[in-house]
Amino acid sequence: MNLTNAAAFVAFLGLNVLAALSGAYFRPGAWYRALAKPRWQPPDQLFGPVWAVLYTANAIAGWLVWQEAGIGIELLVYLVSLVFNAGWSAIFFGLKRIEMALGWIVVLWLSILVQVVLFWPISKLAALVLLPYLAWVTFAVMLNAVLWRLNPTPIRGT
């Protein structure tokens, strides 16, 4: 790997770390603990490690596409997807707006799906690396929807 490729990989990791900082800043807290939750919700301790793996995979996928195609519409969608990813934590945990977060995460899911479709002709590996991310966000959409159904009246102020 040459210096340019290494620097690009670090840049892709950095973009994903920036998106992850939203989740580090907007934390669940007492408000989230007070919500009614489904029995099938994973333990809170699972989310951090899963997201670390998914952000790393996302960085690898973006880097692979950049190596093959340079900067194009594929990486624009990639960046938009990272913005939607970062925004979800701010909306859900920061604003405590479960219903708004649901709409936001559906757009995130769509952006990841578009990434997979756009990445496939350029790098099948990059597209395949994104499938666990798409699966996890699919699960997160379902969880967000159930949390909204179980908590139709917002719990504010905690």
C-alpha positions as CSV (number, residue, x, y, z in Angstrom):
1,M,0.0,0.0,0.0
2,N,1.5,3.4,-1.0
3,L,1.3,6.5,1.1
4,T,-1.7,8.0,-0.9
5,N,-3.7,4.8,-0.4
6,A,-2.8,4.7,3.3
7,A,-3.7,8.3,3.8
8,A,-7.0,7.8,2.0
9,F,-7.8,4.8,4.2
10,V,-7.2,6.9,7.3
11,A,-9.4,9.6,5.8
12,F,-12.3,7.1,5.3
13,L,-11.8,5.8,8.9
14,G,-11.8,9.4,10.1
15,L,-15.1,10.2,8.3
16,N,-16.7,7.2,10.0
17,V,-15.3,8.2,13.4
18,L,-16.8,11.7,12.9
19,A,-20.2,10.0,12.2
20,A,-19.7,7.8,15.3
21,L,-19.0,10.8,17.5
22,S,-22.7,11.7,17.3
23,G,-23.5,8.4,19.0
24,A,-20.8,9.1,21.6
25,Y,-22.2,12.6,22.3
26,F,-25.9,11.8,22.2
27,R,-26.1,8.9,24.7
28,P,-29.2,7.0,25.8
29,G,-29.4,8.2,29.4
30,A,-32.3,8.2,31.8
31,W,-34.8,9.1,29.1
32,Y,-34.0,6.0,27.1
33,R,-33.9,3.7,30.1
34,A,-37.5,4.9,31.0
35,L,-38.9,3.8,27.6
36,A,-40.9,0.6,27.2
37,K,-38.8,-1.8,25.1
38,P,-39.5,-5.1,23.4
39,R,-38.1,-8.3,24.9
40,W,-36.0,-8.9,21.8
41,Q,-34.0,-5.7,22.1
42,P,-30.3,-6.5,22.4
43,P,-28.4,-5.4,25.6
44,D,-27.1,-1.9,25.5
45,Q,-23.5,-3.2,25.7
46,L,-23.8,-4.8,22.3
47,F,-24.4,-1.6,20.3
48,G,-20.9,-0.1,20.7
49,P,-18.9,-3.1,19.5
50,V,-21.4,-3.7,16.6
51,W,-21.2,-0.1,15.5
52,A,-17.4,-0.2,15.7
53,V,-17.3,-3.1,13.3
54,L,-19.9,-1.6,11.0
55,Y,-18.1,1.8,10.8
56,T,-14.8,0.0,10.1
57,A,-16.5,-2.1,7.3
58,N,-18.1,1.1,5.9
59,A,-14.6,2.8,5.8
60,I,-13.2,-0.2,4.0
61,A,-16.0,-0.2,1.5
62,G,-15.7,3.5,0.7
63,W,-11.9,3.1,0.4
64,L,-12.2,0.2,-2.0
65,V,-14.6,2.1,-4.2
66,W,-12.4,5.2,-4.1
67,Q,-9.4,3.1,-5.2
68,E,-11.3,1.7,-8.2
69,A,-13.4,4.7,-9.3
70,G,-12.1,7.8,-7.5
71,I,-14.5,10.5,-6.3
72,G,-18.0,10.2,-8.0
73,I,-21.7,9.9,-7.3
74,E,-20.9,6.7,-5.3
75,L,-18.9,8.6,-2.7
76,L,-21.4,11.4,-2.6
77,V,-24.0,8.9,-1.6
78,Y,-21.5,7.5,0.9
79,L,-21.1,10.9,2.5
80,V,-24.8,11.5,2.6
81,S,-25.3,8.2,4.3
82,L,-22.8,9.1,6.9
83,V,-24.7,12.3,7.6
84,F,-27.9,10.4,8.0
85,N,-26.1,7.9,10.3
86,A,-24.8,10.7,12.5
87,G,-28.1,12.5,12.5
88,W,-30.1,9.6,13.9
89,S,-28.5,9.7,17.3
90,A,-29.0,13.5,17.5
91,I,-32.7,13.1,16.7
92,F,-33.4,10.0,18.8
93,F,-31.3,10.6,21.9
94,G,-30.7,14.4,21.6
95,L,-34.2,15.6,20.6
96,K,-35.9,12.5,22.0
97,R,-38.1,12.4,18.9
98,I,-38.7,8.7,18.3
99,E,-41.1,9.3,15.4
100,M,-38.8,11.7,13.6
101,A,-35.9,9.3,14.1
102,L,-37.9,6.6,12.5
103,G,-38.3,8.6,9.3
104,W,-34.6,9.6,9.4
105,I,-33.4,6.0,9.8
106,V,-35.6,4.8,6.9
107,V,-33.7,7.4,4.7
108,L,-30.4,6.1,6.2
109,W,-31.5,2.5,5.2
110,L,-32.3,3.7,1.7
111,S,-29.0,5.4,1.4
112,I,-27.1,2.3,2.4
113,L,-29.1,0.3,-0.1
114,V,-28.2,2.8,-2.8
115,Q,-24.6,2.5,-1.7
116,V,-24.7,-1.3,-2.2
117,V,-26.3,-0.9,-5.6
118,L,-23.8,1.7,-6.8
119,F,-20.8,0.0,-5.3
120,W,-21.6,-3.5,-6.8
121,P,-20.4,-2.7,-10.4
122,I,-17.2,-1.1,-9.1
123,S,-16.2,-3.5,-6.3
124,K,-18.3,-6.5,-5.4
125,L,-16.3,-6.8,-2.2
126,A,-17.1,-3.2,-1.2
127,A,-20.9,-3.9,-1.8
128,L,-20.7,-7.2,0.2
129,V,-18.9,-5.6,3.1
130,L,-21.9,-3.2,3.4
131,L,-24.5,-6.0,3.8
132,P,-24.0,-6.5,7.6
133,Y,-24.4,-2.7,7.9
134,L,-27.6,-2.8,5.9
135,A,-28.9,-5.8,7.9
136,W,-28.1,-4.0,11.2
137,V,-29.9,-0.9,10.1
138,T,-32.8,-3.0,9.0
139,F,-33.0,-4.3,12.5
140,A,-32.6,-0.8,13.9
141,V,-35.5,0.4,11.8
142,M,-37.7,-2.3,13.2
143,L,-36.5,-1.5,16.8
144,N,-37.2,2.2,16.3
145,A,-40.7,1.5,14.9
146,V,-41.5,-0.8,17.9
147,L,-40.1,1.8,20.4
148,W,-42.4,4.4,18.8
149,R,-45.4,2.0,19.0
150,L,-44.6,1.2,22.7
151,N,-44.0,4.9,23.6
152,P,-46.5,6.9,21.6
153,T,-46.4,9.8,24.1
154,P,-43.0,11.3,24.3
155,I,-41.2,11.1,27.6
156,R,-39.6,14.5,27.8
157,G,-37.5,16.2,30.4
158,T,-35.6,13.2,31.7
